[in-house]
Amino acid sequence: MNALSDSASPLYEKVKAFVLGNIGSGKWARNSRLPSENELVSTLGVSRMTVHRALRELTSEGHLRRIQGVGTFIAPPRPQSTLIEISNIITEIKARGSRHRAEVVVVERIERPEAELLLAFEFETVKPVDHSLVIHFENDRPVQLEERYVNPDLVSGYIDQDFSTLATYDYLQNATPLTEVEHLISALPAGENQGRLLHIRPADCCLVLHRKTWTGPVVATVNTFTYVGSRYSLGSRYLHGGK
């Protein structure tokens, strides 16, 4: 084995120790993307199954966070302060004196989610999740594509709602208490489907906010908010309670 010690511990435990060692030393910074499973297999000389088990356990222990379609990231230390305030885009738009409307693309239950989504929810078995995709318009211009995956064990009746008139934010706030939130922000080119829904060209720049929320130790939602880069900015202002 190349990068692992010759101790008698199981291989997956050695992989976990390797990952935690790189995090503890600062070589892999908090919130940075972890090397891919294939890269770890090549570096460590172990099987993909061994790496997968190690990353799965590190995720369930809170050292890593997996975001659907993006990858695995080093988790920020807990407790943490969020850089972006949890807010309702409808309230933001109306506060600027603009008109808001929402167009629902889909609201559905996914009975057998893909493995990456199951990992994001930290499910140990295959369980259904609820899914919504909503376009938010400001003065008839699309500014945000809101995609949410929701844990139906915590939020009942989600797929029965009309989110063209009811904000998903309001329904979730009333359905389950929010005790922890994680944000990751990326600047990414729009895909073909995103471009079509947001009325922009494919490859136009977008701001993408990945948000994961918990109710206690249970993952409540896994969300992606895609903003048209030329039409929106993200930011917050806080009163600091420290000295």
N, C-alpha and C positions, 0 to 999 in steps of 0.2 A: 504494500500500500504506500502511496507516494507521500501524502501530506499528513497522515494520521499516525499516532503513536502505536506501539506494539503491545499496549496493555490488554488485559484479558476481557475488558468490557465489550458488549455487543457492538457491531459495526455502526448501527444507527446511533448509538450513544456517542461514539467517537465523532460521527458527523455533527451531532448536536454540539458537542464540546468545541469542535472546530469553528462552527458558526458563532457560538457564544463568545469564543476567544477573540474572533475578529471584531465583534461588536464591542466587547469590553475594552479592547485596546484602542478603539477609535478608528481602526482601519476601515471599517464599514460604518458610516455615519448614520445616526438616527434619521428616519424618513427616506433614506436612500434605497434604491432598488437592489435586491439581492441578486447575485449571479443566478443564471437559469439553472434548472435541474441538470440539463445536459452539460453545462460548464462545470458544475460541482462533481458530476460523475467523472468527467475527464480529469479534473484536478486531483480528486481523492482516490480514484481507482476503485470505486465501489459500484454496485448495481444501482440502477435508477430506482428500483423498489426500496432500497435502503435509504437513499436520499429522500425519496417521497415520504417515507415514514418519519424520518427525522424532522423534515419541514412541517409535516402535519402536526407532530407533537409540539414543536416550537410555536406553531400558530395557536394551538389550543392553550398553551401556557402563557400566551400574551407577548412573546418575544418578537413575533412576526405578524404581519397583516397581509392577507391576500385580497386583491381587488380584481373583480372579474374583468377580463379582457385587457388588463394592464400588467399585472405581475405580482410578485411578492416583495414586500418592503420591510425594512427594519422598523419595528414599532417604536413610537416615541415613548419616553419614560412616563410612568404614571405616578401621581396625578398629572394632568396636563391642562394647559389653557389653549383654547381654540383661537386660531388666527382670524377666522371668519365667523362672524356671529350667525347663529341659526336664525333665519328670518324668512318671511313670507314674501315672495316676489310680487304677489298681487298688491300687498300693502306698500311695497317699495314703489311700484309703478304709479299707484294712485296718489302717493305722497308727493310725487313730482308733478301732479296735475295732469297726468296722462290717462288715456283710456286703456283698460286691460280687457283682454278676452283670452279664453283658453280653448284649444282644439284637442280633443282626445283622439289619439291615434289607435290605442289599444288598451284594454283592461282585461286581464285574463288570469287564470290559474295555470301554472306550469306544474304538472303532476310529477314529472321526472326531470328536475333541473340538471344541467351539465355539472360535471365534477367540480369545475372551478367555482361555480356558484355555491355548491354544497360546502366547499371549503371556506368560502367567504362567510357563510353563515355558521361555520364551525359545527355543522351537523355531522353526527357519527353514522347516521343511516340516511337512506334516500327519503326525503320528505318534500312535499309540495311547497312552492312559494307563490305568492301573488305578484303580478307584474303590471305596471302601468307605464305608458309613454304619452306625455302631454306636451304640446307646444304652447308657449306663452307669448302673446303678442302685446306690444306697446304701440298704441296708435296704428294698429293694423300691420305693424312690422314685426316679424318673429324675432325675439331676442333670446329666448332660452328653450332648449329641449330638455325636458325633465324626465328622466327614466328612474323608476323606483322598483326595487324588489323588496317585498314585505313578508315578514314571518307571520303566517296566519295563526300560529299558536298564541301570538301576542295581540294581533290585530284582527278582529272578526269583522266580516261583512265588507271587506275592502273592495272586492270586485263587484259588489252590488251598487256602488256609489256612482253618481254622475259628476265626474270631475271637470265638466265644462262649467258647472255652476258652483261646485264645492271645491275648495282648495285641498289638495292632498295633505298639505302642511297642517291645516286645521283639523282634519280628520285624524291624522296620526297623533297630534298633540293631545287630543281628547281620548284616544284609544289606549295609549300606553305611556307611562312616564319615561322621559328621556334622562338617563343618568350618566351617559358618557358618549362623546362624539369624537370622531377622527376625520380630519380633512387632509386631502392631498390635492394640489393644484398643478395642472400641466398646461402647456401651450401646444396644441396639436392641430394638424391640418384636418379639415372636414372630410369625412368619407362621402361616398356618393349618396347614401341614404340621408345622412345628416344635411348635406348640401341641399338636397331636394326639399326636406322638411323646413329648413331654415331660410330658404330662398337665397342661397349663396352658391358660389362655385365650389366644386370639389377641390380640396387642397387650400381653400381660404383658411386663414388662421382663426382658431377658436380657443377660448379659455375653457378648460374642462375641470370642474370641481368634483372630486370623488369624496363622497361622504358615507361613513358607516356609523350607525348608532346602536347603542345598547340600552336595554332595560335590565339593570343589575348585571349579572354575568351573561345574559342571553342577548345575542345579536337580534335587533329588531328590524333594521332596514339596511340595505346596501344600495346606494344611489349614485347616479351620475348626472350632473347638470352641465350641459354644453351651451356656452354663451357665444354669440357672434362677436368676435374680437373687436370689430370696428364699431359695434353698437353698444358695448357694455364694458364695465370695469368692476372689479371686485375690491372691496376694502372695508375697513371698520375703524371706528374711533372709540377708545375705551377710557374710562376713568381708572387710573392705577391706584390701588389701595395701599401700595408699599411706600416706604420712605424714599 
